[in-house]
Amino acid sequence: MTTKTTTFTEEITPRFHWLAYQQLLDSALPIGGFSHSFGLETLIQQERLTTIEELEAYIRTMLATSWAPSDAMVIKAAYTHIPRQEWNQLWEIDHMLHVQRVSSEARSGVQKMGRRLLQLSRSMYPELNWLPLDEAVQAGRSSSNHPIVHGWVSYHLGVPLNQAAEGYLYSCIMTCINSALRLMSMGQTQGQILLAKLLPLTGSEWQRVAHMDPMDAYTNSPAADLAMMQHETLYSRLFMS
């Protein structure tokens, strides 16, 4: 009598390789993040942010007042409503946080990054369930912002919620530092040191807001919002926003 045996490798092989999510966090991912400073260029050009210490304080503030209590809540909403197929609730939260962005450049920038991530991810993983999101985007019910697309892809790749939220916050920090490298007198080594210093905040800031209902999401960064609005009228610009 013979029995079929399953190898150890077959038993632990997930549907998607664990590095699939790391690929989405790569700074070289072609979704346009390198084109947007989201107001940082304004603050530096106005000499309101001139040192690495001030850059660190700015990133800490954005994590606490915008990225964690606002963008990360969209990711939580995706993980809450996708398995229940509660599409209207998900699109409502997506729209609510889209219109909370007071700067038209910021709204456009986050939306462009989301749509590029959607196009790229669909090409990379055509087997994922894209239909509900595609239909909502085409009908104008979803703005296809970067956070909701990040949440959609992360959920379908089997990434745990905590990891997906922290990963998104990491990408925000990394994008900001990469922008600063082109705007400030700082080198790559200094940038990496700052990134390493701020990494623990991705976990602590997420845990601070993880209990929130996504409908209670908020952003409270008026100085940054004003800088985003003023960016449109700068005399010279390296970035789109």
N, C-alpha and C positions, 0 to 999 in steps of 0.2 A: 504494500500500500504506500503510495507516495502522496505527499501533501505539498501544496504550493507555499513557499516561504516568501515573506516580504523582507527585503533588505532594510537595514537601519536607515540607509540614505533615503529610500523611498518613503519611509514613514515620516521623516521629519522635513521633507521638501515641501515648502509652502507653495501656494499658487503663484505668487510673485516673489522674486528674489528680494531679500531685505534691503539690498542696495538700490532698489527701484525708487524708494522714497528719497534716499540720499541724492539721487540724480536730480530730483525736483528742487533740492535746496542748493544746488551748485550755482555759484555766482556767475558762471558762464552760460547758464540756461538762457536761451535766446527769447526772452519774453519782454524785453525792453526796459528792465529795471535800471540799466546803465544810463538811460535817457532822462530819468526823473530824479530831482533832488527834493521835491515836495516841500519847497520853501527854504531849504538849507542854503541854497545859493543866495537868496535874498539876505539872510541873516549874516552870512560871511561878507557879502559885498557891502553891507551897511556897517560892517565892523562891530556888530553886536555879538559875534561869535568868532573868536580869533585864536583860541588856544585849545589844545587837546583836552584840558580839564573842562573847558566850557562845552566842548563837543560831547564829552562823557555825560555832563549834567543834562544836556539837551536830549540825548538818547534815553537817559533814565526817565526824564519827564515824559517823553513821548510814549515810552513803554507803559508808564503808570496812568497816563491820562487819555491815551488814544488807542494805541495798538492792542493792548490787552483788554480793556473794557469795551472796545468797539469791534475791531476786526476779528479778534479771537472768538467773539460771541457768534459771529456768522459761521465759523467753523463748528462751534458747538451746536448751532442750529442745524447744520447739515447732518451731523451725527445723530441728532434727535429726531429729525423729521424724515430723512431718507428711508430708514428701515420701516417706517409706518406709512410711507407714501403720502405724507401730508404736504403736498406740493404747495398749496396756497399759503400755508403758514410759513414755509421756507422762503417763498418769493416775497412775502410781506416783510420779513425781517431784512432780507437782502435790499429791498427798496428803501426801507426806513433808514438804514445806515448809509445808503448811497446818497440820499438827499441831505443827510446830516453833514456831509462834506460841504463846507460853505464856499470853497474855492472851485470855480469851474475847471481850472487846470488840474486840481487834485482829483476831482470826479472823473475827468477825462483820462488822466494818467492811470489811476487804479483800474478803470474799465478797460483801457487798452492792454494793460498787463494781463488782466484776466482773460480777455479774448484770445490773446496770443498763447497763453497757457492752455486754454481750451483747445485751440487748434493743434498745438504741439502734442498735447496728451492724447487727443483723439487719434492722431497719427501713430503714436507710440503704442497705444493700447486700444485698438479698435474693438476688442471684445468686451470692453466695459459697457455698462448701461448708460449710454449718453442720451437716449431719446427724451426723457422728461426735461432735462436741462436744455437740450437743443430746441425743443418745442417752446419752452418758456422764453428763451432768448429771442427766437424768431417772432413770437407773439408780443414781445415787449414786456412780459411779466417779470423777467429776470434781467438785471442789469449786467450780469456776467462779470462782476467785479472780481479782482484777484482773490479775496478771501473766500468767496463762495466756490470758485472753481478749485482752489486749493483744497477746500474741505471736501468737495465732491470727489476729486481724484484720490485724496488720502483715504477716504472712507472705502472706496471701491478697491483700493490696493490692500486693504486690511490693516491699515496703520491705526494703532490705538489713539483714542481722542487726545489724551495728554501729550503724546508724542507729536501729533499733528498740530496742536495748538502751539507747543513750544517750538516746533520746527518753523512755523509761520513767523513767530516772534524773532527767531534767529535770522530768518531771511530779511526782516525789516531792519534789524541791527546791521547786518552785513551790507545791505544796500546803502544805508546811510553812511557807513564808514567808507565804502568804495566811492561814494560821491565826494566825501570830504577829502579823500586822497587827491582828487583832481582840483579841489578848490582851496586847500590849505597847505601850509608849509609843514608837511608831515610825510614820513616815509612808510613803505610797506611794513617794515618791522614794527613801527609804532602802531600801525593800524591793527596788526595781528595781536599785539600785546593788549590793545584796548578791547578787541573782540574777545580774547580769552578772559579778560577781567569782567566783561559784561555777560558772558554765557550763563552764569548761575541765575541771572535775573529772568531768563526765559522760563525757568521753573517756578521761581518765587512769585513773579507777577501773574503767571497763569493760575497758580494755586490761590492767589488772592481773589481772583474773580471767577474761578471755576464753578462756584456754587450759584452764580447769577442765572436768572432767567434771561435768555437772549433778547426777549422783548424789553428788558430793562437796560439794554446796552446804552452806553453814553460815550461822548467824547468831550473833553474840557481842556482844550489847548488853544486859547484865543490868540496868544502871541504867534504861535506857529501858523494858525489859520490866517492871520493878517499877513504874515510873511509870504504865504502861498498866494494870496490875492495880489500882493504888491509885485510878485515875480513877473506878472504879465507886463509891467511897465518899466522893468529894468532897462538900462541903456544897452548893456551887453549881456548875453546869456550863453552858457554852455549847455544848459539843460532845457527840456521841454516844459518842466514844471518846477 
